[in-house]
């Protein structure tokens, strides 16, 4: 860098430029002064070269340079275009190839951590479960910080980890990364704007980080107002969305006037039109409707129907209540839940529920309002086409780039987490039947009622799902074993350790043995783990070993569920388990087939063929929705039955040959 010559100063002044001290304005040997016009300089200024042009939509080209702007203590890299700054830019480092046009003000005022260190009051609006956000935050770290309040030493260490990151990020200068675009934007204060970010038409961005990168740029659209926030790479916030104390994880979409305060949104969330307050939205939490309010709840893999609502306030001690819809739960239109409540995994909530239900040990259920009471249909969601379609679509809808993923997500529908709840749920249903009698019309479970038919159907479905999971695990294990004798095969099936044998937990997307998680948290408390990066590395190692740990758990359940002893297990026992697996897979697939067929029933034709006969309606329906037998999901169900039957026969043949 060098000072501007007297001739250069004269040229700039002739081009409408001024400075309170030209000795503080520095340029390179390649800086072309003719592309600096109508600029007021103050403080220390460093300018790069202006050699390129930006091609704009419509074919217009704009040469790089600085036009009609006021700059104070600013460094500008090579080939930037900065023009029409209504107020000023102050205390910012602007990297190469940035395009900044038609903005009001961009400033960094004093030392800032750019949203890092902001405390978000999730779940309990009055405080007590604050999560400190930072630009390396994962859903799992946030889950521990919000939920494990019974371990204050652990929480103190996690807050220290966040404080380390705050110290690393803090600066008295703002940053605009290379190839960033900022146009038609109002007030920008204390912002870190990462490389390749695009900000267009935002109203106000204050104390935040756009953690953008080339492979996954961040987009901030028109009318956005955001204070005290972090937006991770690949995410888009647009269309007059308002954020206050909010963390937006990787590849999320927030738009259409969405409003959120004191909330966390992790990977692949999609929030539109509605409102969120003090929620913990784990991966794939989705809401689309203007009438929907999510408040003081924990969700993941969740879809909220229109008009969904919850209450966290009983008008006594304030909004202190919270609740959870465990992974995969859904709410139908106009559903309502009075917190505190806990809804089991992959359940569907319909109607209004004010009795504080806890169905966490009865997953895959329907909660239905009938005459003001909560009725429960256990396990019925296992046979729902929608449940299976959801499980298939989530991995396909993961928009994150393969490198740099923060959240560790397990997409499995059947896992030790859900199967353990089914085993316990089956025992609950069996005990209800024993206490009240098999012929009772209604069974009472906590604050819910279960009809006779629902209870017996739930028992059957849970057994089918458990058989399917255990068969899946056994076959996967057998396919990886190369043994020449029955004795060596049976020995190879035995787990080499008991890691994973106990209870499993869902850390907002990541499924892991509770005992293994506790060991990691113990190491945090002991000071063995000293940073967020080390914590994430340990979580990643645990996540990577999922299937090894799953087999340990499944093997122990297999012995218990089928009444086997490890020293007496035989090849015939394995064959029996695989036969049960085949039978369960076929049964469940036939139920899914029947459920899918409802979408093609005569009643589903209503609204088709407006101006014709029934034949016209059928033809119209088929053109729009297709034929049942050729539906991709239906054909896949049929193919799945055939594939799994062949696989079962193959494994049984292999076992018989030993």
C-alpha positions in Angstrom: 0.0 0.0 0.0 1.1 3.6 -0.7 -0.1 7.1 -0.1 -1.8 8.9 -3.0 0.3 11.4 -4.9 -0.5 15.0 -5.2 -1.6 14.5 -8.7 -3.8 11.7 -7.7 -5.4 13.8 -5.0 -6.1 16.5 -7.5 -7.7 14.0 -9.8 -9.9 12.6 -7.0 -11.0 16.1 -5.9 -11.8 16.9 -9.5 -14.0 13.7 -9.5 -16.0 15.0 -6.5 -14.0 13.2 -3.8 -12.8 14.6 -0.4 -10.9 13.5 2.7 -10.3 14.9 6.1 -6.7 13.7 5.7 -5.4 12.4 2.4 -2.3 11.0 4.1 -4.6 8.3 5.6 -5.8 7.1 2.2 -3.7 4.3 0.7 -3.8 2.6 -2.7 -1.9 -0.1 -4.6 0.2 0.5 -7.7 -2.6 -0.9 -9.8 -5.4 1.2 -8.3 -7.2 3.1 -11.1 -8.3 6.4 -9.6 -10.8 7.1 -12.4 -13.2 4.6 -10.9 -13.4 6.5 -7.6 -16.0 9.3 -7.9 -18.1 11.3 -5.4 -16.5 9.6 -2.3 -15.8 11.2 1.1 -13.0 9.6 3.0 -12.2 9.7 6.8 -10.0 7.7 9.1 -7.6 5.1 7.6 -8.7 3.9 4.1 -7.1 1.1 2.0 -8.2 0.6 -1.6 -7.5 -2.3 -3.9 -7.5 -2.3 -7.7 -10.5 -1.9 -10.0 -10.0 -4.0 -13.2 -13.2 -6.0 -13.7 -16.9 -5.5 -14.4 -19.9 -7.1 -12.9 -22.5 -8.5 -15.3 -26.0 -7.7 -14.0 -29.3 -9.3 -14.9 -30.5 -8.1 -18.2 -27.0 -7.9 -19.7 -25.9 -4.6 -18.1 -22.2 -4.4 -17.1 -21.0 -2.3 -14.1 -17.4 -1.5 -13.8 -15.8 -2.0 -10.4 -15.0 1.1 -8.4 -16.4 3.4 -5.6 -19.1 5.9 -6.6 -21.2 8.2 -4.3 -20.2 6.9 -0.9 -18.8 8.0 2.5 -16.1 5.7 3.9 -14.6 5.8 7.4 -11.9 3.4 8.5 -12.5 1.0 5.7 -10.4 -1.5 3.8 -11.6 -2.5 0.3 -10.1 -5.5 -1.6 -9.7 -5.9 -5.3 -12.4 -5.5 -7.9 -15.2 -4.4 -5.6 -18.1 -2.2 -6.8 -19.5 0.1 -4.1 -22.0 2.8 -5.1 -24.9 4.9 -3.8 -24.3 4.5 -0.1 -26.9 6.9 1.3 -25.3 7.3 4.7 -21.8 5.7 5.2 -19.7 2.6 5.7 -17.5 2.6 8.8 -15.0 0.2 10.4 -15.4 -2.6 7.9 -13.0 -4.9 6.0 -14.4 -5.6 2.6 -12.8 -8.5 0.7 -12.3 -9.0 -3.0 -15.0 -9.0 -5.6 -17.8 -7.6 -3.5 -20.8 -5.8 -4.9 -22.5 -3.2 -2.6 -25.1 -0.9 -4.0 -28.0 1.3 -2.8 -27.5 0.8 0.9 -28.2 3.2 3.8 -25.6 2.4 6.4 -23.0 -0.3 7.1 -21.1 0.1 10.4 -19.3 -1.7 13.2 -19.7 0.3 16.4 -17.3 -0.8 19.1 -16.2 -4.4 19.9 -18.7 -7.0 18.7 -18.9 -10.8 18.6 -21.5 -10.6 15.7 -24.2 -12.6 17.3 -21.9 -15.1 19.0 -22.6 -15.3 22.7 -26.3 -14.3 22.5 -28.4 -16.2 25.0 -31.6 -17.6 23.5 -34.4 -18.5 26.1 -35.8 -21.6 24.5 -38.6 -23.7 25.9 -39.1 -21.6 29.1 -39.8 -18.0 28.1 -39.0 -16.8 31.6 -35.5 -18.3 31.4 -33.6 -21.2 32.9 -32.9 -23.1 29.7 -30.9 -20.5 27.8 -28.7 -21.7 25.0 -25.7 -19.6 24.1 -25.5 -19.5 20.3 -22.2 -19.4 18.3 -21.2 -20.2 14.8 -20.2 -23.8 15.5 -23.3 -24.7 17.5 -24.8 -28.1 16.8 -28.3 -29.4 17.6 -26.7 -31.9 20.0 -24.7 -29.3 22.0 -27.8 -27.1 22.2 -29.9 -30.1 23.3 -27.5 -30.8 26.2 -27.3 -27.2 27.2 -31.1 -26.8 27.2 -32.1 -30.1 28.7 -29.3 -31.2 31.1 -29.9 -28.5 33.6 -29.6 -31.1 36.4 -25.8 -31.0 35.7 -24.8 -27.4 36.4 -21.0 -28.1 36.2 -21.6 -29.5 32.6 -23.6 -26.4 31.7 -20.9 -24.1 33.0 -18.3 -25.9 30.8 -20.5 -25.6 27.7 -20.9 -21.9 28.4 -17.1 -21.6 28.7 -16.8 -23.3 25.3 -19.2 -20.7 23.8 -17.2 -17.9 25.5 -14.0 -19.2 23.8 -15.7 -18.9 20.5 -17.0 -15.4 21.4 -13.5 -14.3 22.2 -12.2 -15.7 18.9 -14.9 -13.9 16.9 -14.8 -10.6 18.7 -13.5 -7.6 16.8 -14.0 -3.8 16.5 -14.2 -4.3 12.7 -16.9 -5.8 10.7 -16.3 -8.2 7.8 -17.8 -8.6 4.4 -16.3 -11.7 2.7 -15.3 -12.2 -0.9 -17.9 -12.3 -3.6 -20.6 -11.0 -1.2 -23.5 -9.0 -2.6 -25.4 -6.4 -0.6 -28.0 -4.4 -2.5 -31.0 -2.2 -1.7 -30.5 -2.7 2.0 -31.2 -0.4 4.9 -29.4 -0.7 8.3 -26.4 -3.1 8.8 -24.7 -2.9 12.1 -22.1 -5.2 13.7 -22.4 -7.9 11.1 -20.1 -10.6 9.9 -21.1 -11.3 6.3 -19.4 -14.4 5.0 -18.1 -15.1 1.5 -20.6 -15.4 -1.4 -23.5 -14.2 0.9 -26.3 -12.4 -0.9 -28.2 -9.7 1.0 -30.9 -7.9 -1.1 -33.6 -5.6 0.2 -33.1 -6.4 3.9 -34.6 -3.7 6.3 -32.3 -4.2 9.2 -29.5 -6.6 10.2 -28.0 -6.0 13.6 -25.4 -8.0 15.6 -25.4 -11.1 13.5 -23.4 -13.6 11.5 -24.1 -14.9 8.0 -21.8 -17.9 8.0 -21.8 -18.2 4.3 -19.4 -20.1 2.1 -18.9 -20.6 -1.7 -20.4 -24.2 -1.7 -23.4 -23.1 0.4 -24.1 -19.3 0.3 -26.5 -17.6 2.6 -29.3 -15.6 1.2 -31.1 -12.7 3.0 -34.1 -11.3 1.1 -36.4 -8.3 0.9 -37.9 -6.9 4.1 -36.0 -9.1 6.5 -35.4 -7.6 10.0 -33.0 -9.6 12.2 -31.4 -8.7 15.5 -29.0 -10.9 17.6 -28.8 -13.9 15.3 -26.7 -16.4 13.4 -27.5 -17.9 10.0 -25.5 -20.9 8.9 -24.4 -21.8 5.4 -26.9 -22.8 2.8 -29.8 -21.1 4.5 -32.3 -18.5 3.1 -34.2 -15.9 5.1 -36.5 -13.8 3.0 -39.9 -12.1 2.4 -40.2 -9.8 5.4 -39.2 -12.5 8.0 -38.5 -11.1 11.4 -35.9 -12.7 13.8 -35.0 -11.7 17.3 -32.4 -13.8 19.2 -32.5 -16.7 16.7 -30.1 -19.3 15.5 -30.7 -20.6 12.0 -28.9 -23.9 11.2 -27.6 -25.2 7.9 -29.8 -25.3 4.8 -32.9 -23.9 6.5 -35.5 -21.8 4.7 -37.5 -19.1 6.5 -39.8 -16.9 4.5 -43.2 -15.5 3.7 -43.4 -13.2 6.7 -42.3 -15.7 9.3 -41.7 -14.3 12.8 -39.5 -15.9 15.4 -38.0 -14.9 18.7 -35.8 -16.8 21.2 -35.8 -19.8 19.0 -33.3 -22.3 17.5 -33.8 -23.9 14.1 -31.4 -26.7 13.1 -30.6 -28.4 9.7 -33.2 -28.3 6.9 -36.0 -26.6 8.9 -38.6 -24.9 6.7 -40.6 -22.2 8.4 -43.1 -20.0 6.5 -46.0 -17.7 7.3 -46.5 -18.5 11.0 -44.9 -17.6 14.3 -42.4 -19.2 16.7 -41.6 -18.3 20.2 -39.1 -20.0 22.5 -39.0 -23.2 20.4 -36.2 -25.8 19.9 -36.7 -26.8 16.3 -34.5 -29.8 15.6 -33.7 -31.0 12.1 -36.5 -31.0 9.5 -39.1 -29.1 11.6 -41.6 -27.7 9.0 -44.5 -25.3 9.2 -46.1 -23.5 6.3 -49.3 -21.8 7.5 -50.1 -18.3 8.7 -52.4 -19.4 11.5 -49.8 -21.7 13.1 -48.0 -20.8 16.3 -45.3 -23.0 17.7 -44.4 -22.0 21.3 -42.2 -23.3 24.1 -41.9 -26.7 22.4 -39.1 -29.1 21.3 -39.6 -30.6 17.8 -37.7 -32.5 15.1 -38.8 -34.2 11.8 -42.1 -32.5 12.6 -44.8 -31.1 10.3 -47.3 -28.6 11.8 -50.7 -28.5 10.3 -52.5 -25.2 9.8 -53.8 -23.6 13.0 -51.6 -25.7 15.2 -51.2 -24.1 18.6 -49.9 -24.8 22.1 -50.3 -23.0 25.4 -47.4 -22.5 27.8 -49.2 -20.0 30.1 -51.8 -20.9 32.8 -52.1 -17.3 33.9 -50.6 -18.1 37.3 -46.8 -17.9 37.4 -46.3 -16.8 33.8 -45.3 -18.7 30.6 -43.2 -21.3 32.4 -44.5 -24.5 30.8 -43.0 -26.5 28.0 -43.6 -29.6 26.0 -42.1 -31.9 23.4 -43.3 -33.6 20.2 -40.6 -36.3 19.8 -39.1 -37.0 16.4 -41.5 -37.5 13.5 -44.6 -36.3 15.3 -47.2 -34.3 13.3 -50.1 -32.0 14.2 -53.2 -31.9 12.1 -55.1 -28.7 11.2 -56.5 -26.8 14.2 -54.7 -29.0 16.7 -54.0 -27.7 20.2 -51.9 -29.0 23.1 -51.8 -27.6 26.6 -48.3 -27.7 27.9 -46.8 -29.5 29.8 -47.1 -32.5 27.5 -44.9 -35.0 25.8 -46.0 -36.7 22.6 -44.4 -40.0 21.5 -42.2 -40.3 18.4 -44.0 -40.4 15.0 -47.4 -39.7 16.5 -50.2 -37.7 15.0 -52.1 -35.2 17.1 -55.6 -34.3 16.0 -58.0 -32.0 17.8 -57.6 -30.2 21.2 -55.8 -31.8 24.1 -55.9 -30.0 27.5 -55.1 -32.9 29.8 -51.3 -32.7 29.6 -50.8 -36.1 27.9 -47.5 -38.0 28.1 -47.5 -40.7 25.3 -43.7 -40.9 25.0 -43.8 -44.7 25.7 -46.4 -45.3 23.0 -44.8 -44.1 19.8 -46.4 -44.2 16.3 -49.8 -43.4 17.9 -52.8 -41.2 17.0 -54.0 -38.7 19.6 -57.7 -37.9 18.8 -60.1 -35.6 20.5 -63.5 -37.1 21.1 -66.1 -35.2 23.1 -63.4 -33.1 24.8 -61.4 -36.2 25.8 -58.1 -37.5 24.5 -58.3 -40.9 22.9 -55.2 -42.8 22.0 -54.7 -45.3 19.2 -51.3 -46.9 19.9 -49.0 -47.9 17.0 -51.5 -47.2 14.3 -49.1 -44.8 12.5 -46.8 -47.7 11.7 -49.2 -48.7 8.9 -49.5 -45.2 7.6 -48.2 -44.4 4.1 -47.4 -40.9 5.2 -45.0 -42.2 7.9 -43.0 -44.3 5.5 -43.0 -41.5 2.8 -41.6 -39.1 5.4 -38.8 -41.5 6.4 -37.9 -41.9 2.7 -38.0 -38.2 1.8 -36.0 -36.7 4.7 -32.6 -38.0 3.5 -33.4 -36.9 0.0 -34.3 -33.4 1.2 -31.1 -32.9 3.1 -29.8 -29.9 1.2 -26.5 -29.6 3.1 -23.2 -30.0 1.3 -21.4 -33.2 2.1 -18.5 -31.3 3.7 -18.8 -29.2 6.8 -22.1 -30.6 8.2 -22.6 -29.6 11.8 -25.7 -31.7 12.9 -25.3 -35.5 13.0 -28.6 -36.9 11.8 -29.9 -40.4 12.0 -32.8 -40.9 9.6 -33.8 -44.5 10.7 -37.5 -44.9 11.4 -36.8 -48.1 13.5 -33.9 -47.7 15.9 -33.1 -48.7 19.5 -34.6 -45.4 20.5 -38.1 -46.1 19.0 -38.0 -49.9 19.4 -37.2 -49.6 23.1 -40.3 -47.4 23.5 -42.3 -50.0 21.6 -41.1 -52.8 23.9 -42.1 -50.7 26.9 -45.3 -49.7 25.2 -46.2 -53.3 24.5 -45.7 -54.1 28.2 -48.0 -51.2 29.1 -50.7 -52.4 26.8 -50.3 -56.0 28.0 -50.6 -54.8 31.6 -53.7 -52.7 30.8 -55.3 -55.7 29.3 -54.3 -57.9 32.3 -55.7 -55.4 34.9 -58.9 -54.5 33.1 -59.6 -57.7 31.3 -59.4 -58.5 27.6 -63.1 -57.7 26.9 -63.1 -54.2 28.5 -64.5 -51.6 26.2 -62.2 -48.8 27.3 -58.8 -48.8 28.9 -57.4 -45.7 30.7 -53.8 -44.7 30.3 -52.7 -41.6 32.2 -55.0 -38.9 30.9 -56.0 -40.7 27.7 -58.5 -43.4 26.8 -57.8 -46.4 24.6 -60.6 -48.5 23.0 -60.5 -52.3 23.1 -59.9 -52.6 19.4 -57.1 -49.9 19.4 -55.3 -51.7 22.3 -55.3 -55.1 20.6 -54.3 -53.6 17.2 -51.5 -51.7 19.0 -50.2 -54.9 20.5 -50.1 -56.6 17.1 -48.4 -53.6 15.4 -45.8 -53.2 18.0 -44.9 -56.9 17.8 -44.7 -56.7 14.0 -42.4 -53.6 14.2 -40.1 -55.3 16.8 -39.9 -58.4 14.7 -39.0 -56.3 11.7 -36.3 -54.4 13.4 -34.7 -57.4 15.0 -34.8 -59.3 11.7 -33.3 -56.3 9.9 -30.4 -56.1 12.4 -29.8 -59.9 12.3 -29.7 -60.1 8.5 -27.4 -57.0 8.3 -25.1 -58.7 10.7 -25.2 -62.1 9.0 -24.4 -60.5 5.6 -21.2 -59.1 7.0 -20.1 -62.4 8.6 -18.1 -65.0 6.6 -18.1 -68.2 8.6 -17.8 -71.8 7.5 -19.5 -73.5 10.5 -22.5 -72.9 12.7 -20.3 -72.6 15.8 -18.1 -69.9 14.3 -21.2 -68.0 13.0 -23.0 -68.1 16.3 -19.8 -66.9 18.1 -19.3 -64.1 15.6 -22.8 -62.8 16.3 -22.0 -62.2 19.9 -21.1 -58.5 20.6 -17.5 -58.0 21.7 -18.6 -55.4 24.3 -21.7 -54.3 26.0 -21.4 -50.6 24.8 -24.9 -49.7 23.6 -26.8 -52.3 25.6 -28.8 -49.8 27.7 -31.2 -47.0 27.1 -30.8 -44.9 23.9 -31.5 -41.2 23.5 -32.3 -38.8 20.7 -30.1 -35.7 20.9 -32.2 -33.7 18.5 -31.4 -35.8 15.4 -28.6 -38.0 16.6 -29.5 -41.3 18.2 -27.0 -42.8 20.6 -26.7 -44.9 23.7 -27.3 -42.9 26.9 -24.3 -44.5 28.6 -22.0 -43.4 25.8 -23.4 -39.9 25.8 -22.9 -39.7 29.6 -19.2 -40.7 29.2 -18.7 -37.7 26.8 -20.5 -35.4 29.2 -18.4 -36.7 32.1 -15.3 -35.8 30.1 -16.6 -32.3 29.6 -17.1 -31.9 33.3 -13.6 -33.4 34.1 -11.9 -31.0 31.7 -10.9 -33.8 29.3 -12.9 -32.1 26.5 -12.0 -28.4 26.5 -13.7 -26.9 23.4 -16.7 -27.1 21.1 -14.6 -28.7 18.4 -13.4 -31.5 20.7 -17.0 -32.1 21.8 -18.2 -32.2 18.2 -15.4 -34.7 17.4 -16.5 -37.0 20.2 -20.1 -36.8 19.1 -19.1 -37.6 15.5 -17.1 -40.7 16.6 -20.2 -41.9 18.5 -22.5 -41.2 15.5 -20.2 -43.1 13.2 -20.2 -46.2 15.4 -24.1 -46.3 15.4 -24.5 -49.6 13.6 -21.9 -51.4 15.7 -23.6 -50.2 18.9 -27.1 -50.9 17.5 -26.2 -54.5 17.0 -25.2 -54.8 20.7 -28.5 -53.5 21.7 -30.5 -55.6 19.2 -28.7 -58.8 20.1 -29.6 -58.3 23.8 -33.2 -57.5 22.9 -33.3 -60.5 20.6 -32.4 -62.8 23.5 -35.0 -61.2 25.8 -37.8 -60.9 23.3 -37.6 -64.4 22.0 -36.6 -66.0 25.3 -33.2 -67.2 24.2 -29.9 -67.8 26.1 -26.6 -66.9 24.4 -25.0 -70.2 25.3 -27.9 -72.2 23.9 -28.9 -70.2 20.8 -29.0 -72.4 17.6 -29.2 -71.9 13.9 -32.8 -73.0 14.1 -33.5 -70.1 16.4 -32.0 -67.7 13.8 -34.1 -69.2 11.1 -37.2 -68.8 13.2 -36.4 -65.1 13.8 -35.9 -64.5 10.0 -39.2 -66.3 9.3 -40.9 -64.0 11.7 -39.2 -61.1 10.0 -40.4 -62.1 6.6 -43.9 -62.5 7.9 -43.8 -59.1 9.6 -42.4 -57.3 6.6 -45.1 -58.7 4.3 -47.9 -57.9 6.8 -46.7 -54.3 7.3 -46.2 -53.8 3.5 -49.8 -55.1 2.9 -51.1 -52.7 5.5 -49.2 -49.8 3.7 -50.6 -51.0 0.4 -54.2 -50.9 1.8 -53.6 -47.5 3.3 -52.3 -46.2 0.0 -55.4 -47.6 -1.8 -57.6 -45.2 0.2 -56.1 -42.4 -1.8 -57.7 -43.9 -4.9 -61.1 -44.8 -3.5 -64.3 -43.5 -5.0 -64.6 -40.8 -2.3 -61.2 -39.6 -3.4 -62.6 -38.9 -6.9 -64.9 -36.2 -5.4 -64.0 -32.9 -7.0 -62.8 -34.4 -10.3 -64.7 -34.3 -13.6 -66.7 -31.2 -12.7 -68.7 -31.1 -15.9 -69.1 -34.7 -16.7 -70.3 -38.2 -15.7 -68.7 -40.6 -13.3 -66.6 -42.0 -16.2 -65.4 -38.4 -16.8 -64.4 -38.1 -13.2 -62.5 -41.3 -13.3 -60.6 -40.3 -16.4 -59.9 -36.8 -14.9 -58.7 -38.4 -11.7 -56.4 -40.8 -13.5 -54.9 -38.0 -15.7 -54.1 -35.9 -12.6 -53.3 -38.5 -9.9 -52.4 -41.5 -12.0 -53.5 -45.1 -11.7 -53.2 -46.9 -8.4 -51.2 -49.9 -9.7 -48.7 -47.6 -11.5 -48.2 -45.2 -8.5 -44.5 -45.1 -7.7 -45.1 -45.8 -4.0 -47.4 -48.7 -4.7 -45.0 -50.3 -7.1 -42.2 -49.9 -4.6 -44.2 -51.6 -1.9 -44.8 -54.5 -4.2 -41.2 -54.7 -5.2 -40.2 -54.4 -1.5 -42.2 -57.4 -0.6 -40.6 -59.4 -3.3 -37.0 -58.2 -2.5 -37.3 -58.9 1.2 -38.9 -62.3 0.7 -36.0 -63.3 -1.6 -33.5 -61.9 0.8 -35.0 -63.9 3.7 -35.0 -67.1 1.6 -31.4 -66.5 0.7 -30.3 -66.0 4.3 -32.3 -69.0 5.5 -30.7 -71.2 2.7 -27.3 -70.0 3.8 -28.0 -70.9 7.4 -29.4 -74.3 6.5 -26.2 -75.0 4.6 -24.0 -74.6 7.6 
